[in-house]
């Protein structure tokens, strides 16, 4: 249809063109007017044809859209029906499940209701039984009250009769009986305490001896026998004059350069060096020995030798500190602490070399820590540094404990190391078991035979003080310090001190000795009570 309309339009267009040509040829003015009208008519016809075609297209589109809409509607209806069916099925299933669950809950409630009814009936029976028992009990209480009143009256009569017979009041008899019970209880407690303490002491002593013996066997050190002054031997007495020099200039130069006093007396072929600083004393000793060996003794040579010896000794001190670290097996100490440890090589305490003592304490503490499963490195480090304050205690004020703790803090040592240093003489409470091991190692190293010396006067004073403390307690007859002050034997009066009191007396004496007396190792307090009854047959 569309092709036919197009052909008709073409034919009309061709005819129009022919007519236009004819008309153009026939006449100009008439042809132009006619042509215009024809063209207008043709245009109008074309528009009408296009409108018809558009209407048909629209009708076709509308028909297609309507068919598509019907199809979509049909599909939507089907989908809605399917969805509705699905929802109905789910709803039915859920309703069945809910119904079944409600049935089960109803069954459970029925069972619980039956159980509650049974319990209620049981409680009713028990309540009736309790009422009966309460009535019987009330009756029994009344009977007991009557019996108690009778017993009380009888007891009063008996007490009055006993008071009349014993000639003691009730309070006096109660006091006497209480005292007897207390005495018996005290004796029983004392016996039990003694048995428990003895068992604990036996076990603890055995374990401690094993640990300490192992540590001592694995750490043997030489006995110390150094003195607080240095003695320099001379080849002959003529050397004394050369050391003094003209108008004493040589001896003054030595004393000024070293800070040590030279004592030149009538002792043959000997010069004594005296000073508080052990390092300076060692410098003076080495300087004097080299000057004697060289033979050139004058102020310039003295100053040169002192400087050279000082440099060499500083290197030796550093090497000694490093050797101590390697010997003990610890690392990471501050360089200044290493030097201070090396200085201890020239320091003595009660005749014991502090350098060797520190190494020994470190080794003993480390070995005991190893036996107990503790931190070995921590114990060794604390043991090596525990007397570090003695390296400079002649230069600073305060005890070597406080000085050592300050040095450890200054060079960033652990707070527990500082505590072990401060606690090794009991000035503060130890915070770690390793600190306690350092205390024990220090006591072992200082108390072993030959480790330290004690002046005769101090020794006698300590024994006198020991006997004085023991004699100051009531009931003590005599007290004797024996075993070089390692034991005190206390003889008590048997009529004033019984066996139980003897046990507590030994404890009190030991506590007072710990509080008032300073001593190496431990002191055994042995309380002896002896009762003898003597009669003569005539």
Beta strands, then each sheet from edge to edge (+ up, - down):
strand 1: 230-233
strand 2: 261-263
strand 3: 270-274
strand 4: 348-349
strand 5: 352-353
strand 6: 476-482
strand 7: 487-492
strand 8: 524-528
sheet 1: 1+ 3- 2+
sheet 2: 4+ 5-
sheet 3: 6+ 7- 8-
end
